[in-house]
């Protein structure tokens, strides 16, 4: 029995749909891991880099009466961490919407 062009058997349609879903899931996790890797690199650079590695250079500048390297080690890395959490929330919301995984009722 010949099938008209463009019509696929039901099993074939299911396989194509599941392959599309699998590719969508892979793309979602690639985007998620790329975001996490970027944010973790920024966190490392600020907490370890600014607080330890670049401290001698940064200590020539002062913020609030304290050397900048000391400030990053004690306060700056915490502020940057909180900022990264906010960036993560916004970016993940965008990624969720892009892949139609948004759970907002709006």
N, C-alpha and C positions, 0 to 999 in steps of 0.2 A: 504494500500500500504506500503510495507516494504521498509525502506531506508537502503542503505548499511552502514556498520559500519563506523564511522568517519564523516559521513555526518549529518549535523544538519539542521533543518528547518531554514529559513531565520530569523524568529523572534527570535529563540534561539541564533543564531550567533550574532544578534544585541545586545541582552541582555548580552551575555558574553563579547562582545567588550566594551559595556558601563560600565560594572562592572570593567573591567581592567582599563579603563580610569579613573573611579572614584578612584580606589585604587592608581593609579599613581598620581593623584592630591593630595590625602591624604598624600602620601609619600613625595611629593614635599613640601607641607606645613609643614609637620613634620620636614623635614630637614631645611626649612627656619626658623621656629620658634626656633629650637634647636640652630641654628647659632645666631639668634637675642638674645636669652636668654644668651648664652655664652658671647657674646660681651657686652651686657648690664651689666652682672655681673662683667666683667673686668673693665668696665667704672666706675661702682659703687665703686669697690674696690680701684681704683686709685683716683677718685675724692673725694669720701666721706671718704674712709678708710685712704688713705695716707695723705690727706689734713686735716682731722679732727680727726679721731679715733686714728691713729698711730702717730700723729704729735709729741707728747712728745718724743717718742722713736726715730723717724727719725731726730729730731732737734739736736741730738748729732753728726750727720754727716753734712758736708757742701758741697755745690755744687755751684761753681761760687761765693764763699764768702757769700752765704746765707744758713741758716739752710734748710736741705732737706725737712722737713715738709712744710715749707713756700714755697719752690720752687715748690713742687708738687701742692700745693693749687693755686699758681699763674701761673705757666708755664707748669709744667709736665702734669697736667690733660688735657691741651689743646693739647699738643703734642701727648699724648696717644689717645685722641679723633680723631685726624687727622690720626693716624696710624690705628685705628679701622675702619675708613671709607675705607681706602685702603684695609684692610683685608676683609672687607665686600664685596667690589666690586669684588675682586679676588675669594672669596669663593662662592659668588652668581653666578659668571660666571661658575664656576665648577659645581655647582648644576644645573644650567640651561642646561649645556651640558649633564650632567648625565641623565636628564629627557627629553632630546631632545626638549628643549624650547629655545635654543640658537638662537638669532636673528642676529648673525654675518653673513656676506656674504661669509666669508672664507670657 
